[in-house]
Amino acid sequence: MSDFIGFTDLEFRRVEGYGEVWLTKPLVFTSSISDDPKHIFKFTIPEKFGTNLTSVPRPLRWLWPVDGPYVRASVLHDYLY
């Protein structure tokens, strides 16, 4: 069974004029696909990676803010895309 193990803190700074943010330190996700320790995967998103966080249409941002609780998953999505 797969399991999400954890991630590091997300730290970023806004880039004026670009509509995106850059990571100020690496963001690391750790996950497993089984109980076997050999099947642990680590994704490291490098410092200075640029992302728009979560792509949410402006009229819906009151309901789903671009920096909501799912923002780390959004950054991973942008990195893997």
C-alpha positions, 0 to 999 in steps of 0.5 A: 500500500502506498503512503505519503510520509512527509515533506519539508517546509515550503519557503518562497519569495514572490518575483515581481512582474512574473506572477510566480514565486521562487523557492528559497530552499529545496522542497523535499517530498518522501513517499513509499509504495509498500512497507519495504524500506527499499521502496521509499521515494524522495522528490527534491525540488531545487531552490530557485524553482519557479512556480505559480503555486496553485492555478485557480481562476481569480473569481474562485480564489476566495474558495480555493486560495492559491497558497492553501493547504494543498500548495506543496502538492501543487509545487510538486505537480509543477515540478514534475510537469 
